[in-house]
């Protein structure tokens, strides 16, 4: 299984989404976080499962949520670049440091 690394910006994306859902319902926030974690676990096991959206960067949808996880792979790791809502401009990911 590959090691998972999250950019600080991706961790911030996740926390902001959890905070937003938590304002609606703490249970909703927990379900969202669980879905994100399940997707990340799947990436650790099978990082090439999802398609490249541009060279070296892949997109994994979070099941039942309007979010995707954007990531790169290395020989033994997965680097999470962003956890974005589907309405956000994904081109902004390429401007992040270390992406």
C-alpha positions in Angstrom: 0.0 0.0 0.0 1.3 3.5 -0.9 1.9 6.2 1.7 -0.5 9.1 1.6 0.7 12.6 1.7 -1.5 15.7 1.8 -0.4 19.1 0.8 -1.3 21.7 3.4 -3.7 23.3 0.9 -5.5 19.9 0.5 -5.8 19.5 4.2 -7.3 23.0 4.3 -9.8 22.1 1.6 -10.9 19.1 3.6 -11.3 21.1 6.8 -13.3 23.8 5.1 -15.7 21.3 3.6 -16.1 19.5 6.9 -16.7 22.8 8.7 -19.3 23.7 6.1 -21.2 20.4 6.4 -20.9 20.5 10.2 -22.8 23.8 10.2 -25.7 22.0 8.5 -25.4 18.8 10.5 -22.6 17.1 12.5 -23.7 13.8 11.1 -23.4 15.1 7.6 -19.9 16.2 8.3 -19.0 12.8 9.7 -20.4 11.1 6.6 -18.5 13.4 4.3 -15.2 12.8 6.1 -15.8 9.0 6.1 -16.4 9.1 2.3 -13.2 11.2 1.7 -11.2 8.8 3.9 -12.6 5.8 2.0 -11.6 7.4 -1.3 -8.1 8.1 0.0 -7.7 4.5 1.2 -8.7 3.3 -2.3 -6.0 5.6 -3.8 -3.4 4.1 -1.5 -4.3 0.6 -2.7 -4.8 1.4 -6.4 -3.4 4.8 -7.3 -3.7 4.3 -11.1 -7.4 3.5 -10.9 -8.5 6.9 -11.8 -7.8 8.8 -15.1 -5.3 11.6 -15.6 -6.9 14.9 -16.1 -3.6 16.5 -17.2 -0.1 14.9 -17.3 0.8 13.5 -13.9 -2.4 14.6 -12.1 -5.4 12.3 -11.5 -9.0 12.9 -10.4 -10.9 10.6 -8.1 -14.5 11.3 -7.3 -15.7 11.1 -3.7 -18.6 8.7 -3.9 -22.1 10.3 -3.4 -20.6 13.7 -2.8 -19.9 16.6 -5.2 -16.2 16.5 -4.5 -13.1 15.1 -6.2 -9.7 14.4 -4.9 -6.8 15.5 -7.2 -3.5 13.8 -6.8 -0.2 12.7 -8.1 1.6 9.4 -7.7 5.2 8.5 -6.9 6.9 5.2 -6.7 5.5 4.5 -3.2 3.3 7.4 -2.4 0.2 9.3 -3.4 0.3 13.1 -3.0 -3.1 14.7 -2.5 -3.1 18.1 -4.2 -6.7 19.2 -3.5 -10.1 18.1 -2.4 -12.4 20.3 -4.5 -16.1 20.8 -4.8 -17.2 20.1 -8.4 -18.1 23.8 -8.9 -14.6 25.0 -8.3 -12.1 25.9 -11.0 -9.7 23.0 -11.0 -7.1 24.9 -13.0 -6.3 26.7 -9.7 -4.7 23.5 -8.5 -1.7 23.9 -10.8 -0.9 27.2 -9.1 -0.5 25.6 -5.7 3.0 25.0 -4.4 4.3 21.5 -4.9 1.6 20.6 -7.4 
